[in-house]
Structures are given as C-alpha cells and as structure tokens.
C-alpha cells in the first residue's frame, strides 16, 4: 500500500486474519471529547484523584477504542467467513468501519455480517456487568460500569433500523429477501435512516416544545452531530439504492465486451493483432486475468526486440479485485459495485465455470 493510502486511513496498528487495522487520525478528537466530558465526572465522584481523574478518563477512551475494534473485528471475521474480500478495519471519529467487497453477497450473509457487530458489543456489555458485580465502588468499578453502559448503548444504537447503521443493513437484507431487489432494499433502508433522524429531532426538539419545556442544548448539539452523520449516510444509501434499481434491468451480456486471451509469459512477437472493440487480456498460469495489452506500447518496441520482450513490458496491470464472477444473464450490479470498491473503470468478468467472458468498461478508453 502506498504512503498516501496509509495517510488516508490513518496509522496502521496491526493485522487481523490478514486484514490491515488502522487507527484514524480523527480518533484523537474522540479522546479529547472523552477527556473533557468524562474527566470532570470522575473528579466529582472520586475527588481525591485530583488531576488523576483525567488519566482515568483516558483509560476509559482506550476501553472504548477496544470496544470499537471488537465490533469491527466481528464484522471482518464473519465477512471473511462469508466469502467477502475484507480490505481494512478503521477506527475513527464516527466509531469505525470495515471496508469489504460484498458483490457476491446474499440477504442472509448481509444480515449476518451486520448483526454480529452489535452482538459483539452486547457480549462486552454483559461481561462488563459481570465484572461490576465483583468490584467495590472505586475507580475500577467506575471504569467497568462506564464500559458496560457504553457497549450497551452502542449495541442498541447500532440496531436502529436505518442505514448507515447496522440495523439499516438488516432492513436492507429483509426487503432484499422479500422483493428480490437489492436496490430496493438499500433504498428503503436509506429512507428509514432519514426517518430515524427525524424521530431524534422530534425527541430532542418537538416533544419539549409541545410540553412547554425548555430545550436542552446538549441534546440539540448531539443531535446535530450524530443526526448529521446519519442523514448524510442515509442520503448516500438512497443514491446507491436508486442507482442499483436502475441497473437491475441490465444484464452482464448487454455490456460485456469480448476479449482475446493470451498467456502472460509469451513474448511480444507472439501477440495476435489488435481487433476493433476487442480487448487483449493477459492471463496467468491459472487462467486469471492480470492485465490488458497496451498496443500503443507494443508499437514502441523495436521489431528486432519483440522476440525478447516479455508481454509484461506492454501490459496495463489491473488492481486486485478487478475480476468479477458473473454469468451472462446476471444483473450488472455486482460489476458496478466492484468498480466502486476497487476503484477501477473496468473489470474482467469470469463465469461460474471459470471461463473469461470479457471486459466491462465503466467509461470509454
């Protein structure tokens, strides 16, 4: 991975089952917020600690960070078990996220991967509660109690039925299963996410006004922070759902361009001539496409050197994940998802029997 990629995800702190784990730079803001909010609480409850209260608050921040990694690790490990290609785990200001390619997912797999994160936090909350039963009041008990309540809240909050929360993926999976349309599932779950924000707005502002009560500004600030994050995530889900719905009527055969396959270890002199509207794709010893022959580069190779020049020298190698498994009559949706996930304008399509069908271009080359 390039240095710029590392900076974009934060500091790499390890690997889990081969998946890189990052600590986002924005997590520092979380630690600061916890120090500001939790430190004075500890000082009031245990005044003899003095400035040491902030050390306890920092310990609580580390416990929360541990909870985030456990939550995301559950997503990653179950995702790998379901056949997903998991790219990374990141802890950041918004808690964390696990990036994976779920192009070959099913409603059941999607629901399973979604629900294990909140379940992991529920288990941590249960363990924390058990620990509190063995402790006397004091700093260890305070940390254990805070750990318990935080994980219980995270589990419940993440199960709210709207994207981008895990509960939204459960709604997505349910509608997908009932309707057969993944796009409709994402669309409905996105609108549910907006509804969750509106319900929060009613709770924080609407109800107090209706009852003639004073509005708590702390509630409003938290709503603006968390509700804004949820609203934008839900809006993105709605856009993705609409795009998926539009693609579900398009089949792989409608957009797949034929390809001429050549072995990656042949010399340039053995290349067949280029054909209009046809790509020449190099495959490795297993038959897996690895790149596209650049005939502009071929023309730059002197005629006398073509027999000794490997095809690798004139190849536009493609990133890992650019090969998608799909049959001709499958919807093109998984192909587009792969393009977005891998960040490539084209993918090679291989059917379930292992035959390379050709390439699908996201834009004209």
C-alpha angles and dihedrals in degrees: 000000000000124000091247090054090052091051092050092056098035130237117346107230101176146306133274117203088336094312115123114238120209136191108214119225089234089067087079087070090055091053091049092050091050092049091050096045104031100035096069090045091056091046091053093047096042104025094171089070093069111176088358086079088081091055087056089049089052090050088053089052089054091050089052090049089052089051091052092051092048090051093050093041088058090054092047098047095046089044091055090047088053091053098259120147101236112205105182149333117229131186111201144149092295093053103264147297139215116219116210142151109247098171092129095044128131130207090258095050092045092052092047094051090047099048098048093070096061090038089057090054090048089054091049089050090052092049091048091052091051090052092051089057091061097048135082119228110284141089097311090049091047092052092046092049092048090048090051097049094043093053092045089052093047091050093050095041094050091053093061105124103250140081135286087035122082090250087060090059088054089054089046091052094047095051090042090053094047097043102030088229119113089187092057090049092054092045094051093044090050092054089047088055090056089048090054089055092049091050089051090050090052091050094048100039114004100055096046091050091048091052094044091245128143114262113243107231091205088062091049093049092050090047092052091049101043096028092052091053092048094045094053091045091050091048090053089050091052091052091048091047092052091048092049091049089053092050098045091084092054117087129209091244090058095062106021114113118210120250137203110226122217131175112258093227099059122107121253090251090066095056116119115234119273118263126208114259090005127106124215107223125193117218130194128232091283093053093252115142112244104172151331126268111245104216090189087064090044090059090055092059111095113245092240093054099048095091091057098038114095120225087241088075092063098037129114098214116210129218124262111274096035092116112084126191112226138135122233093256094049120108114262092233097100089052093055091046089053090051090053094044098045095035096232129132093219140036136193114235122215122182124230090264089060098253117139108236098186140263134309115208121208089199136008114277 
